[in-house]
């Protein structure tokens, strides 16, 4: 299944795949303009999965906080599904025999949200304009420089 003839194919067994694997697949195609349908299919699969661990809760909440497909990009049914799945998972973790699981889920979310919300993946038009005005470079060079900085940040934060 793809969104166009040139798009990245979505694995047919994606619903049986783990949340971290789906998250990695989604991260790999977020910047592919030809993979819009695949991107949303993966996001839908992630959103519909009730997390059972704090790490999985972070994956589900990433659908809400991602600057490219999250709430910031416009609310969709996927976001409501993700919020409900996250709530169900956190409620289950909160009532689990191990009371520390809920605290761990909150801690994992806080850590992931801090990293995700601290730096956009793409510069906004205002950011590009500011870089051009400050340095005299072209918009393309400003975007390329920003992409290089984001990648360096990801490597440092890993």
C-alpha positions in Angstrom: 0.0 0.0 0.0 1.5 3.4 -1.0 0.2 7.0 -1.5 1.7 7.1 -5.0 3.6 4.9 -7.4 6.9 6.4 -6.2 6.2 6.4 -2.5 7.8 4.2 0.2 5.7 1.1 0.6 4.0 0.4 4.0 4.7 -3.0 5.3 1.5 -5.1 5.1 2.1 -6.5 8.6 2.6 -3.1 10.1 -0.2 -3.6 12.7 1.7 -6.5 14.2 4.9 -4.5 14.5 6.1 -3.1 17.8 5.6 0.5 18.7 9.4 1.3 18.6 9.6 -0.2 15.2 6.7 1.7 13.9 8.1 4.9 15.4 11.5 4.2 13.6 9.7 3.6 10.3 7.7 6.9 10.8 10.9 8.9 11.6 12.5 7.5 8.5 9.8 8.8 6.1 8.7 12.0 7.8 10.8 14.1 5.4 9.7 12.2 2.3 7.1 14.4 0.5 5.9 11.4 -1.6 5.1 9.3 1.5 2.2 11.3 3.0 -0.3 8.5 3.0 2.3 6.0 4.3 3.2 8.6 7.0 -0.4 8.8 8.2 -0.9 5.0 8.0 2.0 4.6 10.4 0.8 7.4 12.6 -2.7 5.8 12.7 -1.2 2.4 13.6 0.8 4.0 16.4 -2.1 6.0 17.6 -4.4 3.0 17.8 -2.0 1.0 20.0 -2.6 1.1 23.7 0.9 1.4 25.3 1.9 -1.2 28.0 5.2 0.3 29.0 6.4 3.9 29.6 8.6 3.6 26.5 5.5 2.7 24.4 3.6 5.6 26.0 6.3 8.0 24.8 5.9 6.6 21.2 2.1 7.1 21.3 2.5 10.6 22.7 5.0 11.4 20.0 2.1 11.4 17.5 0.7 14.3 19.4 3.9 16.3 19.8 5.6 15.8 16.5 5.9 19.2 14.7 5.3 17.6 11.3 2.2 15.5 12.0 1.2 16.4 15.6 -1.3 18.7 17.0 0.8 21.7 16.0 0.2 20.7 12.4 -3.6 20.6 12.9 -5.9 18.3 14.9 -7.1 15.1 13.2 -8.9 11.9 14.2 -5.4 10.3 14.6 -4.7 12.7 17.5 -7.9 11.9 19.3 -7.2 8.2 18.8 -3.7 8.6 20.2 -4.9 10.6 23.2 -7.5 7.9 24.0 -4.9 5.1 23.6 -2.4 7.0 25.8 -5.1 7.5 28.4 -6.0 3.8 28.4 -2.4 2.8 28.7 -1.6 5.2 31.5 -4.7 4.1 33.4 -3.7 0.5 33.1 -0.1 1.3 34.2 -1.4 3.3 37.1 -3.5 0.4 38.4 -0.8 -2.2 37.7 0.7 -4.1 40.7 3.9 -2.0 40.3 3.0 1.6 41.3 6.3 2.8 40.0 5.2 2.0 36.4 3.0 5.1 36.3 5.7 7.4 37.6 8.1 5.9 35.1 5.6 6.5 32.3 5.3 10.2 33.4 9.1 10.5 33.7 9.6 9.0 30.2 7.0 11.3 28.7 8.6 14.3 30.4 12.0 13.4 29.1 10.8 12.8 25.6 8.6 15.8 25.5 11.5 18.0 26.6 13.6 16.8 23.7 10.8 16.8 21.1 9.5 20.2 22.1 12.9 21.9 22.4 13.7 22.0 18.8 11.6 21.9 15.6 12.7 19.5 12.9 12.2 22.0 10.2 12.9 25.8 10.4 9.8 27.9 10.2 9.6 30.6 7.5 10.3 33.3 10.2 13.4 31.3 11.3 14.6 31.2 7.7 14.0 34.9 7.2 15.8 35.7 10.4 18.8 33.6 9.4 18.9 35.3 6.0 18.7 38.7 7.5 21.4 38.0 10.2 23.9 36.3 7.9 23.2 37.4 4.4 23.0 33.8 3.2 20.3 32.4 0.9 17.1 30.7 2.2 18.4 27.4 0.9 21.6 27.7 2.8 19.7 28.7 6.0 17.6 25.6 5.7 20.6 23.4 5.0 22.4 24.8 8.0 19.4 24.3 10.2 19.1 20.6 9.0 22.8 20.1 9.8 22.4 21.6 13.3 19.3 19.4 14.0 21.1 16.3 13.0 24.1 17.2 15.2 21.7 17.9 18.1 20.1 14.4 17.6 23.5 12.7 17.7 24.5 14.6 20.9 21.2 13.9 22.6 21.3 10.2 21.7 
